């Protein structure tokens, strides 16, 4: 099982920082977790490129290999509003891949914040790798939200991620992912998304999400957070260690 971290550079998604030194009583650092657990290869998936340079430089200083992935919104056609949004993750394999990752990111955010497979197939090469995440993927949205997301893997060979975080639909979703990946003869790998260090920190993440998701109307509270699928305290490094035993 591969631990996949996300930091506070992905606003509203994680309470783990990329700071080197932790303040007592403050947020936990991904690098402290790596040092405490002898992690020499850091898989980091962010929702923007803003933290890439920080992560790269600090990993270099600490002799940690950085495996950086960018989580993006993909759709059938960026010119159409057809409710086909889903998430993908693009990893850079080398320096060439980093440049292409920036190109993909710039393309998305100079438009409507999305990419489509027509664009991805037009720029794709072996310097990058496509991951289909377990949650919010086209498989998840097609099966649980009745959307019509249509992936086009003409020039792309995706890898699928599978997770188990005690959400009620995990097993059913796993069956769908395995069935699809088997049908197109692509691998499915077990991973663990990590947004906080210990199970007790889930309330801190919930509070952070409520603050970041503030909008007009009835305010969210800890007793009524209005957060979809926020029903597990397993998205943490403590849970990852338990599953490794």
C-alpha positions in Angstrom: 0.0 0.0 0.0 1.4 3.4 -1.0 0.9 6.4 1.3 -0.2 9.4 -0.8 0.1 12.7 1.0 -1.6 16.1 0.4 -0.5 19.4 2.1 -2.1 22.7 3.0 -1.1 24.0 -0.4 -4.2 22.2 -1.5 -6.5 24.6 0.2 -9.3 23.0 2.2 -8.1 19.5 1.6 -5.4 18.7 4.2 -4.0 20.0 7.5 -0.5 18.6 6.9 2.2 21.2 6.1 5.4 21.2 4.1 7.2 23.0 7.0 10.5 21.6 8.2 10.1 22.5 11.8 6.9 22.0 13.7 5.6 24.4 16.3 4.5 22.6 19.5 0.8 22.3 19.4 0.8 23.4 15.8 0.0 21.5 12.6 1.9 18.3 11.7 4.5 18.4 8.9 4.7 15.8 6.2 8.5 15.9 6.5 8.4 15.1 10.2 6.2 12.1 9.4 8.7 11.0 6.7 11.6 11.4 9.2 9.9 9.5 12.0 9.0 6.6 9.7 12.1 6.5 7.5 10.1 7.4 4.3 12.6 8.0 1.5 10.1 8.4 -1.3 7.4 11.0 -0.8 4.3 10.6 -3.0 2.6 14.1 -2.9 -0.6 14.9 -4.8 -1.7 18.5 -4.8 -4.6 20.5 -6.3 -2.2 23.2 -7.6 1.4 23.7 -8.6 2.0 26.4 -5.9 3.7 24.0 -3.5 5.9 22.1 -6.0 9.0 24.2 -5.7 8.9 24.1 -1.9 8.3 20.4 -1.9 11.1 19.8 -4.4 13.7 21.9 -2.6 13.0 20.5 0.8 13.0 16.9 -0.5 16.4 17.6 -2.1 17.7 18.9 1.2 16.5 15.9 3.1 17.6 13.3 0.4 14.0 12.3 -0.2 12.7 11.3 -3.6 9.7 13.4 -4.6 7.0 11.8 -6.7 4.7 14.8 -7.5 1.2 14.5 -8.9 -1.3 17.2 -9.9 -5.0 16.6 -9.3 -7.1 18.1 -12.0 -10.7 18.4 -13.0 -11.3 16.7 -16.4 -14.4 16.6 -18.5 -15.7 15.3 -21.9 -15.3 18.7 -23.6 -14.2 22.0 -22.0 -16.4 23.8 -24.5 -19.5 22.1 -23.2 -21.2 22.3 -19.9 -22.4 18.7 -19.8 -21.9 17.8 -16.1 -19.1 15.4 -16.9 -16.6 16.7 -14.4 -14.3 14.1 -12.7 -10.9 14.0 -11.2 -7.6 12.8 -12.6 -4.0 12.9 -11.3 -1.0 13.5 -13.6 2.4 12.6 -12.4 5.7 13.9 -13.8 8.3 11.2 -14.4 11.3 13.5 -15.0 12.3 17.1 -15.8 10.5 16.9 -19.1 7.4 15.7 -17.3 7.6 18.7 -14.9 7.5 21.1 -17.9 4.6 19.3 -19.4 2.8 19.3 -16.0 3.1 23.0 -15.9 1.8 23.2 -19.4 -1.3 21.1 -18.5 -1.8 23.2 -15.4 -1.6 26.5 -17.3 -3.9 25.2 -20.0 -6.5 24.3 -17.4 -6.3 27.6 -15.5 -6.3 29.9 -18.4 -9.6 28.4 -19.4 -12.4 27.2 -17.1 -10.1 25.3 -14.7 -10.6 22.0 -16.5 -8.9 19.8 -19.1 -10.4 17.3 -21.5 -9.0 14.2 -23.1 -8.8 15.8 -26.5 -6.2 18.2 -25.1 -4.4 15.5 -23.0 -4.1 13.1 -25.9 -2.6 16.0 -28.0 0.2 16.7 -25.6 0.8 13.3 -23.9 4.1 11.5 -23.9 6.0 9.1 -21.6 7.3 11.8 -19.4 4.0 11.9 -17.5 1.7 9.2 -16.1 -2.1 9.3 -15.6 -3.7 8.0 -12.4 -7.4 7.5 -12.0 -8.0 8.2 -8.3 -10.4 6.1 -6.3 -12.8 8.9 -5.3 -14.3 11.5 -7.6 -13.1 9.6 -10.7 -15.2 9.1 -13.8 -16.0 5.6 -12.5 -17.2 7.0 -9.1 -19.3 9.8 -10.7 -20.8 7.6 -13.4 -21.9 4.9 -10.9 -22.8 7.0 -7.9 -23.9 10.3 -9.5 -25.3 9.0 -12.8 -23.0 11.2 -14.9 -21.8 10.4 -18.4 -18.1 10.9 -18.1 -16.4 9.4 -21.2 -12.6 8.8 -20.9 -10.5 8.7 -24.1 -7.3 6.7 -23.5 -6.2 6.8 -27.2 -2.6 7.8 -26.3 -2.7 7.3 -22.6 -2.2 4.2 -20.5 -3.8 4.9 -17.1 -3.2 3.3 -13.7 -6.1 2.9 -11.3 -6.0 3.5 -7.5 -7.9 1.5 -5.0 -8.5 2.6 -1.4 -10.2 1.3 1.8 -11.2 4.0 4.3 -14.3 2.5 5.9 -16.7 4.6 3.8 -19.9 2.7 3.1 -19.4 2.5 -0.7 -15.7 1.6 -0.7 -16.3 -2.1 -1.5 -18.8 -1.5 -4.2 -16.6 1.2 -5.8 -13.6 -1.2 -5.6 -15.5 -3.8 -7.6 -16.3 -1.2 -10.3 -12.7 0.0 -10.5 -11.3 -3.6 -10.7 -13.8 -4.5 -13.3 -13.0 -1.5 -15.5 -9.2 -1.8 -15.1 -9.3 -5.5 -15.9 -11.4 -4.9 -19.0 -8.8 -2.5 -20.4 -5.9 -4.5 -19.1 -4.5 -1.9 -16.8 -3.2 -2.2 -13.2 -5.0 -1.2 -10.1 -2.7 -0.3 -7.1 -3.6 0.0 -3.4 -3.0 3.4 -2.0 -3.9 5.4 1.1 -4.8 9.1 1.0 -3.3 10.9 4.0 -4.7 14.4 5.0 -3.8 14.4 8.7 -1.5 12.4 11.0 -3.7 10.8 13.7 -7.3 9.7 13.8 -8.0 12.2 16.6 -7.1 15.0 14.1 -10.2 14.4 12.0 -12.1 17.1 13.8 -9.4 19.6 13.1 -9.7 18.8 9.3 -13.4 19.0 9.6 -13.2 22.5 11.1 -10.7 23.6 8.5 -13.0 22.4 5.7 -15.9 24.2 7.2 -13.9 27.5 7.3 -12.7 27.0 3.7 -16.2 26.1 2.4 -18.0 29.1 4.0 -20.8 30.5 1.7 -24.1 32.3 2.0 -27.0 30.5 3.6 -27.2 28.4 6.7 -23.7 28.2 8.3 -22.0 24.8 8.7 -21.2 23.6 12.2 -19.3 20.5 13.5 -22.7 18.9 14.3 -23.9 19.8 10.7 -20.8 20.3 8.6 -22.5 19.9 5.2 -19.5 17.9 3.9 -20.2 15.1 1.4 -18.7 11.7 2.3 -17.0 13.1 5.4 -17.8 10.0 7.4 -14.5 8.4 8.3 -11.4 9.1 10.4 -9.2 6.7 8.3 -7.6 9.3 6.0 -4.5 9.5 8.3 -1.1 8.2 8.7 -2.1 6.3 11.9 -4.5 4.3 9.9 -1.9 3.6 7.2 0.4 2.2 9.9 -2.4 0.0 11.3 -3.1 -1.5 7.9 0.6 -2.3 7.3 0.7 -4.6 10.4 
